[in-house]
Amino acid sequence: MRVLVLTMAALMLTACVSQDAVLVNERGQAVRCRNSGWGYIGAPVAMSQQKACMKNAQAQGYRVPAGNAPLQDPPPPAPAPPAPDHIR
């Protein structure tokens, strides 16, 4: 029984949340709301901050674009061109 209680307490204290959203206005300008937190207090605080960020951005005219795809890392840069023959 003690192990079960300790396991449940550990799981409750290690909860985490990570939220990320990009909102765009009619001029194409973007704003990002990104919050994360862990633990019994940190996770709910991060969720509250994310909600406030989204509400503030929407009040300023930003909207979540339709068909908002998950964010991805940008592609890697193109390789550098080869050095001229006289430098080799």
N, C-alpha and C positions, 0 to 999 in steps of 0.2 A: 504494500500500500504506500509506503514511504517513497519508493522509487517512482511510482505513478504520480504522486503529488509533486515530487521534484522535477520530473520530466515535464509535466504540464506547466509548472512555474517557469521552467527554462524556455519552453516554447512561447509562452505568453510574453516573456521579457525580450525575446529575440525577434519579434515580428518586425517586418520591414515593408516599406512602400517606396516606390519610385514612379513618378508620373512626369510626363513630358508632352507638351502640346505646342504647336505653332499656329498662331492666328494671323490672318492677313486682312488689311483694310482695302478699301476700294482703289487706292493708289498703288497697290502691290507691296506696300511696306509690311514687314513681318515683325512680330514680337513672339518671343518664346517664353512659356511658363514651364519651369522645370523645378521640381521639388522632390526630395527624398528624405527619409528618416527611418530610424529603427528603434525598436524598444517600445515599451508600454506607453511612453509619452511621445517619443519622436515620430512614430508612424502617424498617429492622429493629428499631430501638429503639422506634419508635411501635407497631409490631405487637406487640412483647413487652409494652409497657405496656398496650395494649388487652386483650390476653389476661389479664394479671394483674388488671386492673380487673374484667373479666367474672367471673373466678374468685372474686375477693373478694366481689363483689355476690351471686353465687350462693350462696356460703358463708353469707351473711347472710339468705338466704331470698328473694332477688329472682330473678325468672325473666323470660325474653323472652316477651312475650305471644304466644299463638297467632295466626297471621295478622297478624303485626307489619307494618303498612304503612310504607312509606318516610316519613321525617319531612318535614313540610311547614311552611312559614312560616304563622303565624297569619293569618287574614283581616285586611284593613285595618280600622281603626276606623270606626264609622258617622259620617257627616258631622254637624257641629254643627247644632242646630235654628236656624231663622232668628231674628234679633233681633226683639224686640217693636217695634210700629209707632212708639211714642213715642221710641225710641232712634235710629231711622233718620233 
